[in-house]
């Protein structure tokens, strides 16, 4: 992957939209970004639950009914 320095990048011009256009764009994409962030948090929560419960389920240290009770308490 090519790398560069900030000084090198500063040599290039960048077109910036007017503030009103930037704000309108932000308003349009904000709901999608919010959904993405919520999905990331949900994924992390589900992954943590999986990582905590799966070894216990496989080893027989936890039964499905016990896991359901744990999940019900977590939702409360």
PyMOL CGO cylinders between C-alpha atoms (Angstrom):
from pymol import cmd
from pymol.cgo import CYLINDER

trace = [
    CYLINDER, 0.00, 0.00, 0.00, 1.58, 3.29, -1.01, 0.3, 1, 1, 1, 1, 1, 1,
    CYLINDER, 1.58, 3.29, -1.01, 2.22, 5.78, 1.76, 0.3, 1, 1, 1, 1, 1, 1,
    CYLINDER, 2.22, 5.78, 1.76, 2.74, 9.51, 1.76, 0.3, 1, 1, 1, 1, 1, 1,
    CYLINDER, 2.74, 9.51, 1.76, 3.28, 12.34, 4.21, 0.3, 1, 1, 1, 1, 1, 1,
    CYLINDER, 3.28, 12.34, 4.21, 0.90, 15.11, 5.24, 0.3, 1, 1, 1, 1, 1, 1,
    CYLINDER, 0.90, 15.11, 5.24, 3.30, 17.60, 3.66, 0.3, 1, 1, 1, 1, 1, 1,
    CYLINDER, 3.30, 17.60, 3.66, 3.05, 15.79, 0.35, 0.3, 1, 1, 1, 1, 1, 1,
    CYLINDER, 3.05, 15.79, 0.35, -0.73, 15.64, 0.60, 0.3, 1, 1, 1, 1, 1, 1,
    CYLINDER, -0.73, 15.64, 0.60, -0.88, 19.40, 1.31, 0.3, 1, 1, 1, 1, 1, 1,
    CYLINDER, -0.88, 19.40, 1.31, 0.38, 20.07, -2.21, 0.3, 1, 1, 1, 1, 1, 1,
    CYLINDER, 0.38, 20.07, -2.21, -2.93, 18.92, -3.70, 0.3, 1, 1, 1, 1, 1, 1,
    CYLINDER, -2.93, 18.92, -3.70, -5.95, 21.16, -4.00, 0.3, 1, 1, 1, 1, 1, 1,
    CYLINDER, -5.95, 21.16, -4.00, -9.28, 19.90, -2.71, 0.3, 1, 1, 1, 1, 1, 1,
    CYLINDER, -9.28, 19.90, -2.71, -12.65, 21.17, -3.83, 0.3, 1, 1, 1, 1, 1, 1,
    CYLINDER, -12.65, 21.17, -3.83, -14.88, 22.00, -0.87, 0.3, 1, 1, 1, 1, 1, 1,
    CYLINDER, -14.88, 22.00, -0.87, -18.64, 22.36, -1.30, 0.3, 1, 1, 1, 1, 1, 1,
    CYLINDER, -18.64, 22.36, -1.30, -20.46, 25.42, -0.02, 0.3, 1, 1, 1, 1, 1, 1,
    CYLINDER, -20.46, 25.42, -0.02, -21.48, 25.11, 3.65, 0.3, 1, 1, 1, 1, 1, 1,
    CYLINDER, -21.48, 25.11, 3.65, -25.17, 24.76, 2.73, 0.3, 1, 1, 1, 1, 1, 1,
    CYLINDER, -25.17, 24.76, 2.73, -24.42, 21.83, 0.41, 0.3, 1, 1, 1, 1, 1, 1,
    CYLINDER, -24.42, 21.83, 0.41, -22.25, 20.14, 3.04, 0.3, 1, 1, 1, 1, 1, 1,
    CYLINDER, -22.25, 20.14, 3.04, -24.99, 20.54, 5.66, 0.3, 1, 1, 1, 1, 1, 1,
    CYLINDER, -24.99, 20.54, 5.66, -27.66, 19.18, 3.29, 0.3, 1, 1, 1, 1, 1, 1,
    CYLINDER, -27.66, 19.18, 3.29, -25.44, 16.19, 2.51, 0.3, 1, 1, 1, 1, 1, 1,
    CYLINDER, -25.44, 16.19, 2.51, -24.87, 15.56, 6.20, 0.3, 1, 1, 1, 1, 1, 1,
    CYLINDER, -24.87, 15.56, 6.20, -28.62, 15.65, 6.87, 0.3, 1, 1, 1, 1, 1, 1,
    CYLINDER, -28.62, 15.65, 6.87, -29.19, 13.14, 4.07, 0.3, 1, 1, 1, 1, 1, 1,
    CYLINDER, -29.19, 13.14, 4.07, -26.60, 10.61, 5.20, 0.3, 1, 1, 1, 1, 1, 1,
    CYLINDER, -26.60, 10.61, 5.20, -26.97, 10.98, 8.98, 0.3, 1, 1, 1, 1, 1, 1,
    CYLINDER, -26.97, 10.98, 8.98, -29.76, 8.34, 9.27, 0.3, 1, 1, 1, 1, 1, 1,
    CYLINDER, -29.76, 8.34, 9.27, -27.66, 5.80, 7.35, 0.3, 1, 1, 1, 1, 1, 1,
    CYLINDER, -27.66, 5.80, 7.35, -24.58, 6.51, 9.48, 0.3, 1, 1, 1, 1, 1, 1,
    CYLINDER, -24.58, 6.51, 9.48, -26.68, 6.19, 12.65, 0.3, 1, 1, 1, 1, 1, 1,
    CYLINDER, -26.68, 6.19, 12.65, -27.98, 2.80, 11.46, 0.3, 1, 1, 1, 1, 1, 1,
    CYLINDER, -27.98, 2.80, 11.46, -24.44, 1.65, 10.68, 0.3, 1, 1, 1, 1, 1, 1,
    CYLINDER, -24.44, 1.65, 10.68, -23.22, 2.65, 14.14, 0.3, 1, 1, 1, 1, 1, 1,
    CYLINDER, -23.22, 2.65, 14.14, -26.19, 0.95, 15.82, 0.3, 1, 1, 1, 1, 1, 1,
    CYLINDER, -26.19, 0.95, 15.82, -25.48, -2.21, 13.81, 0.3, 1, 1, 1, 1, 1, 1,
    CYLINDER, -25.48, -2.21, 13.81, -21.82, -2.16, 14.87, 0.3, 1, 1, 1, 1, 1, 1,
    CYLINDER, -21.82, -2.16, 14.87, -22.82, -1.92, 18.53, 0.3, 1, 1, 1, 1, 1, 1,
    CYLINDER, -22.82, -1.92, 18.53, -25.38, -4.70, 18.12, 0.3, 1, 1, 1, 1, 1, 1,
    CYLINDER, -25.38, -4.70, 18.12, -22.80, -6.89, 16.37, 0.3, 1, 1, 1, 1, 1, 1,
    CYLINDER, -22.80, -6.89, 16.37, -20.31, -6.41, 19.21, 0.3, 1, 1, 1, 1, 1, 1,
    CYLINDER, -20.31, -6.41, 19.21, -22.95, -7.26, 21.80, 0.3, 1, 1, 1, 1, 1, 1,
    CYLINDER, -22.95, -7.26, 21.80, -24.00, -10.39, 19.93, 0.3, 1, 1, 1, 1, 1, 1,
    CYLINDER, -24.00, -10.39, 19.93, -20.39, -11.46, 19.42, 0.3, 1, 1, 1, 1, 1, 1,
    CYLINDER, -20.39, -11.46, 19.42, -19.70, -11.06, 23.15, 0.3, 1, 1, 1, 1, 1, 1,
    CYLINDER, -19.70, -11.06, 23.15, -22.78, -13.15, 23.99, 0.3, 1, 1, 1, 1, 1, 1,
    CYLINDER, -22.78, -13.15, 23.99, -21.73, -15.81, 21.51, 0.3, 1, 1, 1, 1, 1, 1,
    CYLINDER, -21.73, -15.81, 21.51, -18.19, -15.91, 22.86, 0.3, 1, 1, 1, 1, 1, 1,
    CYLINDER, -18.19, -15.91, 22.86, -19.48, -16.19, 26.43, 0.3, 1, 1, 1, 1, 1, 1,
    CYLINDER, -19.48, -16.19, 26.43, -22.20, -18.78, 25.81, 0.3, 1, 1, 1, 1, 1, 1,
    CYLINDER, -22.20, -18.78, 25.81, -20.88, -21.05, 23.07, 0.3, 1, 1, 1, 1, 1, 1,
    CYLINDER, -20.88, -21.05, 23.07, -18.03, -22.69, 25.01, 0.3, 1, 1, 1, 1, 1, 1,
    CYLINDER, -18.03, -22.69, 25.01, -20.38, -23.40, 27.91, 0.3, 1, 1, 1, 1, 1, 1,
    CYLINDER, -20.38, -23.40, 27.91, -23.02, -24.85, 25.59, 0.3, 1, 1, 1, 1, 1, 1,
    CYLINDER, -23.02, -24.85, 25.59, -20.50, -27.08, 23.80, 0.3, 1, 1, 1, 1, 1, 1,
    CYLINDER, -20.50, -27.08, 23.80, -18.98, -28.35, 27.04, 0.3, 1, 1, 1, 1, 1, 1,
    CYLINDER, -18.98, -28.35, 27.04, -22.41, -29.08, 28.51, 0.3, 1, 1, 1, 1, 1, 1,
    CYLINDER, -22.41, -29.08, 28.51, -21.85, -26.58, 31.31, 0.3, 1, 1, 1, 1, 1, 1,
    CYLINDER, -21.85, -26.58, 31.31, -24.92, -24.69, 30.18, 0.3, 1, 1, 1, 1, 1, 1,
    CYLINDER, -24.92, -24.69, 30.18, -28.23, -25.89, 28.81, 0.3, 1, 1, 1, 1, 1, 1,
    CYLINDER, -28.23, -25.89, 28.81, -30.36, -24.04, 26.27, 0.3, 1, 1, 1, 1, 1, 1,
    CYLINDER, -30.36, -24.04, 26.27, -33.01, -23.30, 28.89, 0.3, 1, 1, 1, 1, 1, 1,
    CYLINDER, -33.01, -23.30, 28.89, -30.33, -21.75, 31.12, 0.3, 1, 1, 1, 1, 1, 1,
    CYLINDER, -30.33, -21.75, 31.12, -29.04, -19.65, 28.21, 0.3, 1, 1, 1, 1, 1, 1,
    CYLINDER, -29.04, -19.65, 28.21, -32.56, -18.43, 27.44, 0.3, 1, 1, 1, 1, 1, 1,
    CYLINDER, -32.56, -18.43, 27.44, -32.97, -17.35, 31.05, 0.3, 1, 1, 1, 1, 1, 1,
    CYLINDER, -32.97, -17.35, 31.05, -29.65, -15.46, 30.93, 0.3, 1, 1, 1, 1, 1, 1,
    CYLINDER, -29.65, -15.46, 30.93, -30.67, -13.71, 27.72, 0.3, 1, 1, 1, 1, 1, 1,
    CYLINDER, -30.67, -13.71, 27.72, -34.08, -12.81, 29.14, 0.3, 1, 1, 1, 1, 1, 1,
    CYLINDER, -34.08, -12.81, 29.14, -32.39, -11.18, 32.14, 0.3, 1, 1, 1, 1, 1, 1,
    CYLINDER, -32.39, -11.18, 32.14, -30.03, -9.29, 29.82, 0.3, 1, 1, 1, 1, 1, 1,
    CYLINDER, -30.03, -9.29, 29.82, -33.00, -7.87, 27.88, 0.3, 1, 1, 1, 1, 1, 1,
    CYLINDER, -33.00, -7.87, 27.88, -34.70, -6.66, 31.05, 0.3, 1, 1, 1, 1, 1, 1,
]
cmd.load_cgo(trace, "trace")
